[in-house]
């Protein structure tokens, strides 16, 4: 159970590509993030990433009308049917070709998928379990180029499909006599959106060149007539056979071009029925100013007749149809708007910008942001936990420092003062100051109270800082330069440069202060670790000699051990007091790196050059977390020097270096197909990354990032750990809810015996037995049965070994429970009565105390906001009542 960490959440990446959806109640946005899906709750201001993932990046998401099911389709056409209630995968399916769009019918009984130039209608999965959840109903042919968008009529009788061939096709979901299909032209560019009017067959079509066509149908939805053969079918089997025959004939006619486009006819039905016809009522243009701007996304809200259109320049328009009245226009960014969606009430509009990784929710009536999040749109370089584990700070290659709340999993402040890549971030011991180092030659300190950059540290001559450390007091700030091989020391109070430490003969790769002493450890490419004494004139106390370049160094929480990762793939452990090596782990074989598409060397050979680049001790110091240029993160036991567990952080094949063997189907006699840039024209050269280049050319058309882990940190509470990867900021948490892990099991330790002790009011005995059995639900039941006035007595009589366990359990319960006073009373009595004994074991109990502090701080923040809100309301009510009293008094005098 100690290492039963499971994927918990994905931060730092909000939106990449694909279509956005609102939940049924309209209070949450469902957004694809790489090969995962995140749900952003706009009312509670929280974010959650589903524990399911596809094999490649998700391009299309379809959500059922009841909000219970979602279909996720990736770049290759592989689909997952996911329950949004249980968060479980219900079915796997493969469409074998990339899917452009997917849409459920309003009644939830069918859904349409468009791929290539075909629209496929499937029966939606029912409530009963089926062997094959996706049953194909009909295939619809018509467009000559790829299909782009879908919309349904409100009664699910018909649907419309837009295409890249500039045509729009209306299809009947059932066999209508007067509408088999109908083709509409009128555009000169790709169809971006097509929408039915409410309870009508009238249509709006929007194309990429900024043209809106309004089409009027001469038939109402009630005027659609079912074919007589379907009506007269007595036997289900006969009806099925006839349906199949008709489907085959229709497909054949469509392929041979026998059906007249625009004039659908039913050759089997002899009765004359008036066919559905469309007439273009009007045409409107968005680009009236003359500055041509591609229309890239569109959405229509039928009840309010609001059309939202997004453009390549980051501008969006709101129009009221059919009059085409402009409500308002706004620019949200300077990048292309990729996806637009409206919620059920039509109040909130969500926008996705894939170029910036940005997700916005706009309330158009009040003209204000409801939600605004943006991830690092380049690689994440570093992360740091705050001392209480409540916040995470991240720095990226885009020069931004972001601070995330671990409870809501949302970013609440972004600092943009740096002008180049961030190489390292850290918190001071107070938890309210974030310090960051950058390649722009500055180290900056940010205040989380006022959200400002209050200190900027620079060197006498320009230097690129590659490493950073702040001492335990928060007074000394040190940064290592990668070009001058020097370490700079500043005072946080004054901002002045105190000392420049020279002596390393290579770039300084990592710095780390001892948690208990004023000693700085510096790792360098010159194969040494130097220990600098801050109290003794900043002299070198010890020099540790390694067999390879040092890449990372970390102190154990008690300061009695040092872990060093080197270029030869080893992790060595040193005693900083005696300068002696106490152990080592050969971790090169545990990295198991994949083979890049352009590599001419096998994955096994590539692994020989891999190494760990980030290290972090666990809160108790017994294990160490390590990661590097691989998709694996390893946890080693320090004492036994062996691998305990290995985590695969991603299975997304859209990243490079994921597979061990190359796909033989992509190999030709001229080499790998990966060397061919599919998006390049005749005049463009093929973009092949040079050997050793990791980041690639971001401006190239064909770029596949390589999977790797740049930084790792354990939470101070010990309940979770985080990693900055190519995919984003991944958080893994302990999930012990289903694990049976008794502490001291005996024959008399049973749930029945525990409940007997409760009836006899033997509270201390019941608590000890419950913790021996170690079942969460039972421990909660016992704890909440104890009367409030008995808590001090029970705490005083508990054995010492159970005090720490009970304190940890109280800290966990307090985080989510509403019984604040009850659990605060437990915590207070345990700390007051056993404070001295707990202090003697402060090192071991520190994660528990930090978890307790995090829970208390969270409730304190929430209650302070509530109290302020109530106080202002009471003041307003008092002022209002005084005003009314004075008014009445004045009226009485009059």
TISE-980103 format. One record per residue (C-alpha): residue in three letters; x, y, z. Coordinates in steps of 0.05 Angstrom, whole numbers, plus 32768, in hexadecimal, padded with zeros to 4 digits. Example, Ala and Ser with C-alpha at 12.3 -4.5 7.8 and 13.67 -1.06 7.14 Angstrom:
residues 2
ala80F67FA6809C ser81117FEB808F 
***
This chain:
residues 894
unk800080008000 unk803A802E800D unk804B80337FC3 unk800480297FA7 unk8008806C7F83 unk7FD580747F4B unk7FCC80A97F16 unk7FA480E17F37 unk7FA4811E7F0A unk7FC581427ECF unk7FD6818C7ED9 unk7FFB81BD7EAE unk7FD881A97E6D unk7F9181C27E65 unk7F8181B87E1B unk7FA8819D7DE0 unk7F78818C7DA7 unk7F3381707D99 unk7EED81887DA7 unk7ED381A37DEA unk7E92818E7E0B unk7E6881A67E46 unk7E4A81767E79 unk7DFE816C7E7B unk7DF4819F7EB2 unk7E2181D17E8E unk7E4E81DA7ECB unk7E8B81B27EB3 unk7EB681B37E74 unk7ECF81707E58 unk7F11817D7E35 unk7F42814D7E13 unk7F8981557E2C unk7FB9812C7E03 unk7FA280E47E09 unk7F7A80F27E48 unk7F3A81187E59 unk7F34814D7E8F unk7EF381667EAE unk7EF481AE7EC7 unk7EBD81BB7EFA unk7EAC82057EF1 unk7E7F820A7F2F unk7EAE81EA7F61 unk7EEC82047F3D unk7F0E81C07F3A unk7F2F81957F05 unk7F31814A7EFD unk7F53811D7ECA unk7F3280DB7EBB unk7F5D809D7EC9 unk7F5580847E81 unk7F8280917E46 unk7F8380827DFC unk7FBF806A7DD5 unk7FC780AC7DB0 unk7FAF80F47DB8 unk7F6480FC7DBA unk7F4581217D7F unk7EF981187D89 unk7ECE81127DC7 unk7E8381027DC5 unk7E5981097E05 unk7E1580E87E0C unk7DD881177E19 unk7DCF80FA7E5F unk7E1881097E6F unk7E2880C17E85 unk7E5280A87E4A unk7E8A80C57E21 unk7EAB80A97DE2 unk7EF580BC7DDA unk7F1580B37D96 unk7F6080BC7D8B unk7F8980CF7D4D unk7F8880897D2F unk7F3D807E7D3A unk7F4380527D78 unk7F0780607DA6 unk7EF780567DEF unk7EB180567E0D unk7EB980757E52 unk7E87807C7E8B unk7E8A80C27EA7 unk7E6A80AA7EE8 unk7E99806F7EFA unk7ED5808A7ED2 unk7EDD80447EB3 unk7EE9802C7E6C unk7EAC80057E54 unk7EBF7FF37E0D unk7EF87FF67DDB unk7EEB80027D91 unk7F1480147D53 unk7EF9803D7D18 unk7F3A802D7CF1 unk7F3E80747CD5 unk7F4580B97CF6 unk7F0180D37D0E unk7EF0811C7D00 unk7EB481247D2E unk7E8380FC7D59 unk7E3E81107D71 unk7E0680EE7D99 unk7DBD80F97D84 unk7D9381237DB4 unk7D6B80E67DC9 unk7DAB80C07DD9 unk7D9980837DAF unk7DCA808D7D75 unk7E0C80AF7D67 unk7E2D80C37D26 unk7E7880BE7D17 unk7E9880DF7CDB unk7ED880C47CBD unk7EF480D37C78 unk7EB780E27C4C unk7E8780B37C70 unk7E5580BE7CA9 unk7E49807F7CD3 unk7E0C807B7D01 unk7E11804B7D3C unk7DE080347D71 unk7DF480557DB3 unk7E0780257DEB unk7DCB80147E16 unk7DC280087E60 unk7DCB7FBD7E59 unk7E107FA07E4F unk7E1F7F8E7E06 unk7E567F647DE8 unk7E5F7F997DB2 unk7E4B7FDD7DCB unk7E527FFF7D87 unk7E207FE27D54 unk7E2280037D0F unk7DDD80187CF7 unk7DEA803A7CB4 unk7E2280577C89 unk7E1680987C65 unk7E3D80AB7C26 unk7E3A80ED7C02 unk7E74811E7C0D unk7EB081177BE0 unk7EE281317C14 unk7EEC81297C5F unk7EB181387C8C unk7EBB816D7CC1 unk7E7E81787CEE unk7E3B815B7D04 unk7DF981757D20 unk7DB781537D31 unk7D6F816C7D2E unk7D4E81727D73 unk7D2281347D68 unk7D5D81097D4E unk7D3A80FE7D0B unk7D72811B7CDF unk7DBA81317CE3 unk7DE6815E7CB9 unk7E2F81547CA6 unk7E6081897C8D unk7E9A81787C60 unk7EDC81927C46 unk7EBF81907BFE unk7E9781CF7C11 unk7E5581A97C12 unk7E24819A7C4B unk7DFB815A7C4C unk7DB9814F7C70 unk7DAB81057C7F unk7D6E80E37C9C unk7D7C80B97CDA unk7D41808D7CC7 unk7D24807A7C83 unk7CFC80B77C6F unk7CD680B67C2D unk7CE181007C1E unk7D2981067C39 unk7D6080D27C2B unk7D9781067C27 unk7D9E814E7C0E unk7DDD81737BF9 unk7DE781BE7C03 unk7E1D81E97BE2 unk7E2582347BE6 unk7E6A82367C06 unk7EB082417BEB unk7ED982227C24 unk7ED981EA7C57 unk7E9A81E47C81 unk7EAC81F27CCA unk7E6681ED7CEA unk7E1F81D97CD6 unk7DE581E17D05 unk7D9A81D27D04 unk7D6982067D1D unk7D4181F37D5B unk7D0981C07D4B unk7D1381CC7D01 unk7D3781B47CC2 unk7D5081FB7CB5 unk7D9C81FF7CB2 unk7DD7822D7CBF unk7E1A821C7C9F unk7E5C823F7CAD unk7E9B82387C83 unk7EE582457C8F unk7EE682847C64 unk7EB682A67C95 unk7E74829B7C70 unk7E31828A7C90 unk7DF8826E7C65 unk7DB1826A7C80 unk7D8682337C61 unk7D3B822B7C67 unk7D1781E87C5F unk7CD281E47C40 unk7CC181A97C6E unk7CB881A67CBA unk7CD4816D7CE3 unk7C8D81527CEA unk7C88814F7C9F unk7CBC81187C98 unk7C9980D87C81 unk7CB280927C90 unk7CB780627C55 unk7C7B80337C51 unk7CA57FF47C50 unk7CBF80057C95 unk7C7880147CAD unk7C5A7FD47C90 unk7C927FA57CA8 unk7C707F717CD4 unk7CAB7F457CE4 unk7CE97F627D04 unk7D167F347CDC unk7CF57F497C9A unk7CFC7F927CAC unk7D467F867CBB unk7D507F637C79 unk7D2D7F9A7C53 unk7D557FCE7C78 unk7D957FAB7C65 unk7D7F7FA67C1B unk7D6D7FF07C19 unk7DAE80037C3A unk7DD67FDB7C07 unk7DB07FF97BCD unk7DB880407BE8 unk7E0280377BF2 unk7E08801B7BAC unk7DE080557B8F unk7E0A80887BB6 unk7E4B80697B9E unk7E3380647B55 unk7E1680AB7B57 unk7DCF80947B44 unk7DAC80BD7B79 unk7DA181057B62 unk7DC281347B94 unk7D9181677BAF unk7D5581407B96 unk7D5081017BC1 unk7D2080CD7BA7 unk7D07808B7BC2 unk7D02805E7B86 unk7CDF80267BAE unk7CA680527BC7 unk7C73805E7B8F unk7C4B80947BB5 unk7C5C80DB7BA2 unk7C7781007BDF unk7C9081477BDF unk7CDC81447BE9 unk7CFF81717C1B unk7D1E81AD7BFA unk7D4D81E37C14 unk7D51822C7C00 unk7D8A825C7C11 unk7D6A82967C35 unk7DA882C27C40 unk7DF382C27C43 unk7E1E82EA7C74 unk7E6982F77C79 unk7E9482FE7CB8 unk7ED1831E7C97 unk7EB183627C88 unk7EED838C7C9B unk7F18836F7C63 unk7F4B834D7C91 unk7F4183057C7C unk7F3F82D67CB7 unk7F32828B7CB6 unk7EF582757CDE unk7F0E82387D05 unk7ED682247D36 unk7E8B822F7D3E unk7E53821C7D6E unk7E09822C7D6F unk7DD8822F7DAA unk7D93821F7D90 unk7D66823A7DC8 unk7D86827F7DC9 unk7D9982817D7E unk7DE182947D8F unk7E1882837D5D unk7E6082847D78 unk7E9982857D45 unk7EE482817D54 unk7F1B82987D25 unk7F6482897D18 unk7F7982CD7D34 unk7F5B82BD7D79 unk7F1C82E97D6F unk7ED682CE7D7B unk7E9282EA7D67 unk7E4D82E17D85 unk7E1382E97D54 unk7DC882E37D5C unk7DA882BB7D24 unk7D8582BE7CF3 unk7D8D830B7CF3 unk7DD983057CF9 unk7DDC833B7D2E unk7E2183427D4D unk7E1B833D7D99 unk7E6483477DA8 unk7EAA83377D90 unk7EE8832A7DBA unk7F3183137DB1 unk7F4582DF7DE5 unk7F8C82D07DCA unk7FB782D87D8D unk7FB3828E7D7B unk7F8182657D55 unk7F4082517D79 unk7F3B82067D6F unk7EFA81F37D91 unk7EBB82167DAA unk7E8081FB7DD3 unk7E4482187DF8 unk7E2281FC7E36 unk7DD881EA7E3A unk7DC1822D7E54 unk7DEA82537E1F unk7E0A82807E54 unk7E5182637E52 unk7E7D825A7E15 unk7EBD82317E19 unk7EF8823C7DE9 unk7F35820F7DDD unk7F75822A7DBF unk7FA381F07DAF unk7FDF821C7D9C unk7FE382397DE3 unk7FC481FE7E0A unk7F8E822E7E21 unk7F4782217E3A unk7F17825B7E47 unk7ECF825E7E5D unk7EAC82A17E4E unk7E6A82BA7E69 unk7E5282E57E2F unk7E1983097E53 unk7E4583267E8B unk7E8283277E5C unk7EAF83067E8F unk7EDB82C87E95 unk7EBF828E7EBC unk7EFD82647EB4 unk7F4182717E95 unk7F79823E7E95 unk7FB782367E6C unk7FED82017E73 unk803782087E62 unk803682067E16 unk807E81EE7E15 unk80A181B97E3E unk809B81BB7E8A unk80E081BF7EA9 unk80D881BE7EF5 unk80A781B97F2F unk80A781C47F7A unk807581B57FB2 unk806681E97FE7 unk807A81D2802E unk803281C08040 unk8025819D7FFD unk7FEB81CB7FEC unk800C81ED7FAF unk803881D77F75 unk806382087F4E unk807981F77F07 unk80A882187ED7 unk80A9820D7E8C unk80D1821B7E4D unk809D82517E3D unk80BC827D7E74 unk807E82797EA1 unk807982657EEB unk803582497EFD unk801B82377F43 unk7FE682007F48 unk7FB781EF7F82 unk7FBB81A47F91 unk7F7381A37FAB unk7F5181C37F6E unk7F8981AE7F3E unk7F8481F27F1C unk7FB882297F10 unk7FA882687F38 unk7FE382957F26 unk8014829A7EEC unk805482C47EEE unk806F82DA7EAA unk80AA83067EBE unk80DF82D67EA3 unk80F482DE7E5A unk811282997E4F unk810A82507E65 unk810182417EAF unk8135820E7EC6 unk812082067F0F unk80EB821C7F42 unk80E782147F8D unk80BF822C7FCA unk80DD824D8007 unk80CF822E804B unk8095825E8058 unk806F8243801C unk805B82898003 unk809882987FD8 unk80A882767F96 unk80EF827D7F7B unk8100826E7F32 unk8141826B7F0A unk814382777EBF unk817182777E83 unk816382C27E7C unk819882CE7EB1 unk816982DF7EEB unk814F82BD7F2A unk810C82D97F40 unk80E482D47F80 unk809882D87F7D unk806982E97FB7 unk802A82BE7FBB unk800782F17FE8 unk8009832B7FB8 unk801A83047F78 unk8056832D7F64 unk809F83257F54 unk80BF83477F91 unk810883327F87 unk8133832A7F49 unk8179830D7F53 unk81AE83167F1D unk81F883077F15 unk8230833A7F08 unk823A831F7EC2 unk820282FD7E9A unk81FA82B37EAA unk81C7827E7E99 unk81AE825D7EDA unk81A182137ED4 unk819782017F1E unk817882207F5C unk817382147FA8 unk8158823B7FE4 unk816F822A802A unk814282138063 unk813B82598081 unk81278277803E unk815F82AC8045 unk819482918015 unk818682897FCA unk81B982647FA0 unk81BB82587F54 unk81EE82337F29 unk8205824C7EE5 unk820C821C7EAA unk823D82487E84 unk826C82667EB9 unk826B82287EE8 unk826082567F24 unk822D82567F5C unk820D82987F71 unk81F282A77FB7 unk81C082DE7FC6 unk819B82F78004 unk814F82F37FFF unk8147832D802F unk81738360800C unk817783427FC6 unk81C3834D7FC6 unk81F7831D7FAA unk821C82FF7FE6 unk825082D27FC6 unk826582B07F85 unk827D82697F91 unk82B082507F5F unk82D4820D7F5A unk82AA81E27F2C unk82C981D37EE8 unk828781C47EC4 unk823F81DD7EC2 unk821B81DA7F05 unk81E181AA7EF8 unk81BE81A87F3D unk81BF81CB7F81 unk81A081B37FC2 unk81A281D08009 unk81A481A18046 unk816081A2806A unk818281A680AF unk81C581C880A6 unk81DD8204807F unk820281DB804B unk81FA81DF8000 unk820681A37FD3 unk821781B37F8A unk821A817F7F52 unk8242818D7F13 unk8257816E7ED1 unk829F816E7EEB unk828E812C7F0F unk828E814A7F55 unk825C815C7F8B unk827381967FB6 unk825881A47FFC unk825C81EF800D unk825782068055 unk822C82458058 unk8241825480A0 unk828D824F8094 unk829D82858060 unk827B825C8029 unk82B6822C8025 unk82B581E68007 unk82AA81B68040 unk82AF81758017 unk82B881607FCF unk8298811E7FB9 unk82B980FF7F7B unk828C80D87F4B unk829A80AB7F10 unk826D80D27EE0 unk824D81177ED7 unk821D81297F0F unk81D7813B7EF7 unk81AD813F7F36 unk81B781417F82 unk8185813B7FBB unk8189813C8007 unk8162810B8032 unk812E8130805D unk81588126809C unk819781408078 unk81C081018088 unk81C580E68041 unk81D181007FFB unk81B980DF7FBA unk81DC80EF7F78 unk81C680DC7F31 unk81FE80D97EFF unk820680D37EB4 unk821680887EB6 unk81CF80787ECE unk81E2806C7F17 unk81C5808A7F57 unk81FA808C7F8D unk81ED80997FD7 unk821E80C08002 unk822680D2804B unk8232811E804A unk8253811D808F unk828980EA807E unk828B80F58032 unk828680A98029 unk825B80857FF7 unk82298057801A unk820780377FDE unk81F3803B7F95 unk81BC80257F65 unk81C880147F1C unk8188802E7EFE unk819980307EB4 unk81747FF07EA4 unk813680077EC9 unk812D80447E9C unk811B801A7E5E unk811980527E2C unk80F3804D7DEB unk810C80537DA5 unk810080947D7E unk80E3808F7D38 unk812180AE7D18 unk815380857D41 unk817F80537D1F unk819380337D61 unk816A7FFF7D88 unk814780127DC8 unk81757FE37DEF unk81B380087DD6 unk8191804C7DE3 unk818580387E2C unk81D080337E37 unk81D6807F7E31 unk819A80907E5D unk819D80A97EA4 unk817380C77EDC unk816E81137EDB unk8141811E7F18 unk814281027F5F unk8115810C7F9C unk811380EA7FE0 unk80D080D47FFD unk80B680F9803B unk80D080C28069 unk811380BC8045 unk810D8071803B unk810480727FF0 unk811A809D7FB5 unk80F380B27F77 unk811B80B77F36 unk810B80C87EEE unk812D80DE7EAE unk812C80D77E62 unk80F880A07E63 unk80AE80927E6D unk80BD806E7EAE unk80C380897EF5 unk80E6805B7F27 unk80E080577F73 unk811D80377F96 unk812580217FDE unk816380457FF8 unk81778013802E unk816D7FD58002 unk81847FF97FC3 unk81507FD77F98 unk81177FEA7F6A unk80D47FEA7F8E unk80A580027F58 unk80A6801E7F12 unk8071804D7EF6 unk806280557EAC unk804E809E7EA8 unk8031809C7E62 unk8019806C7E2C unk800C80A27DF9 unk8029808D7DB6 unk802280D47D9B unk806480E07DC0 unk80A780C97DA6 unk80D380957DC7 unk8097806D7DE1 unk80A0802A7DBE unk80D97FFA7DC6 unk80D77FE17D7E unk80CB80087D3D unk808C7FFA7D14 unk80A37FD17CD8 unk80687FEB7CAF unk808780317CB2 unk80C980197C95 unk80D580207C4B unk811180117C1E unk8123805C7C25 unk811F805D7C71 unk80EB806D7CA5 unk80AB80917C92 unk80B580BB7CD1 unk80EC80E17CAC unk80B880FB7C7B unk8094813A7C91 unk804C812F7C7B unk803881787C82 unk807181947C57 unk806681AD7C10 unk809381A27BD4 unk80BD81DF7BE4 unk80C781CE7C2E unk810181A57C47 unk80F681697C74 unk80FF817B7CBE unk812C81477CDF unk814481567D26 unk818F81557D2F unk81AE811E7D5B unk81A881317DA5 unk817281657D9A unk8139815B7DCC unk810881937DC1 unk810081947D76 unk80ED81CE7D4A unk80AB81E97D67 unk809C820D7D26 unk80A181CF7CFB unk806281AE7CE1 unk807381687CF7 unk808C81657D3F unk8087812B7D6F unk809F813B7DB6 unk80C881077DDB unk80AD80EC7E1C unk80D880FB7E59 unk80D5810E7EA3 unk80F781517EB3 unk80E981577EFD unk80CC812F7F37 unk80B581417F7D unk8095811C7FB7 unk805D81417FDB unk807281568022 unk80358130803C unk804F80EF801C unk800B80E07FFE unk801D80F17FB6 unk805581027F86 unk8058812C7F47 unk8080812B7F07 unk8089815E7ED0 unk808981387E8E unk807E81467E44 unk803581367E51 unk802D81697E89 unk802F81697ED5 unk801A81237EEB unk800481167F33 unk800380D07F51 unk7FE080C67F94 unk7FD7808E7FC6 unk7F95806A7FBF unk7F8E803B7FFA unk7F4280367FFA unk7F407FEE7FE0 unk7F807FD47FFF unk7F7C7FA4803B unk7FBA7FB48064 unk7FB17F9F80AE unk7FE37FB780E1 unk7FE27F828117 unk7FAE7F4E8105 unk7F957F1C8138 unk7F597EEC813F unk7F337F1C816C unk7F3C7F58813B unk7EF97F558116 unk7EC67F8A8102 unk7E937F698131 unk7EC37F6C816C unk7ED27FB6815D unk7E887FC7815C unk7E7F7FA1819E unk7EB47FCD81BE unk7E8E800B81A4 unk7E4D7FF381C4 unk7E727FE98206 unk7E8E803081FE unk7ED680178200 unk7EEC804E81D1 unk7F38804681D5 unk7F347FFB81CC unk7F0680028190 unk7F368034816F unk7F738007817A unk7F4D7FCB815C unk7F357FF48121 unk7F7C800B8111 unk7F967FC48117 unk7F637FAD80E3 unk7F727FED80BB unk7F337FF48092 unk7F23803D8083 unk7ED780388087 unk7EDB801580CB unk7F0E804680E7 unk7EE0808080D1 unk7EA4805F80F2 unk7EC980548134 unk7EE7809A8136 unk7EA580BD8128 unk7E818093815D unk7EAD80AD8195 unk7E8880E581BB unk7EA6812A81B5 unk7EB281328200 unk7ED780EF8204 unk7F0D810281D1 unk7F41811D8204 unk7F3980DE822F unk7F4180AF81F3 unk7F7E80D581D9 unk7F9F80D0821D unk7F9680858223 unk7FAD807281DC unk7FEE804A81D5 unk8027807381B6 unk802B80488177 unk7FE280598165 unk7FE880A48172 unk800F80AF8131 unk7FDF8082810A unk7FA280A68125 unk7FC180EA8117 unk7FCE80D680CE unk7F8780BD80C7 unk7F6A80FD80E5 unk7F94812680B3 unk7F7880FD8079 unk7F3081028091 unk7F35814C80A1 unk7F46815C8058 unk7F018149803D unk7ED48144807A unk7EA18178808F unk7EA9816880DA unk7EDE819D80E5 unk7ED881A8812F unk7ED5815D813E unk7F15814C8119 unk7F38818B8130 unk7F2A81768178 unk7F4A81328169 unk7F888153814A unk7F8F81868183 unk7F8B815281BA unk7FBB81228198 unk7FEF8159818E unk7FE6817781D4 unk7FE8813581FB unk801E811281D3 unk8045814F81B9 unk8087813F81DB unk808980F681C3 unk8077810B817C unk80AD8140817D unk80E2810A818A unk80CB80E88149 unk80C381288122 unk80E8810E80E5 unk80BA80D280DC unk807980F780ED unk8088813580C2 unk805E811E8085 unk8022811280B2 unk8028815780D2 unk802F8177808D unk7FF081528075 unk7FCB816C80B3 unk7FE481B380A6 unk7FCE81AF805D unk7F8781998072 unk7F8181D080A6 unk7F9C82058076 unk7F6981F08041 unk7F2E81F68071 unk7F4A8237808C unk7F4B82568046 unk7F05823E8036 unk7EE882568078 unk7F0A829A8075 unk7EEB82A68030 unk7EA68291804B unk7EAD82BD8089 unk7EC182F9805F unk7E8682EE8031 unk7E5682E8806C unk7E738325808E unk7E6A83518050 unk7E2383378047 unk7E1283478090 unk7E2F838D8089 unk7E068398804A unk7DC6837E806C unk7DD383AB80A9 unk7DE083E8807D unk7DA183D98055 unk7D7683D18093 unk7D91841380B0 unk7D828436806E unk7D3B841B806E unk7D31842F80B8 unk7D48847680A9 unk7D1A8479806D unk7CDE84628097 unk7CF0849480CE unk7CF284CC809A unk7CAF84B6807E unk7C9184B580C5 unk7CAA84FB80D3 unk7C8D85128091 
***
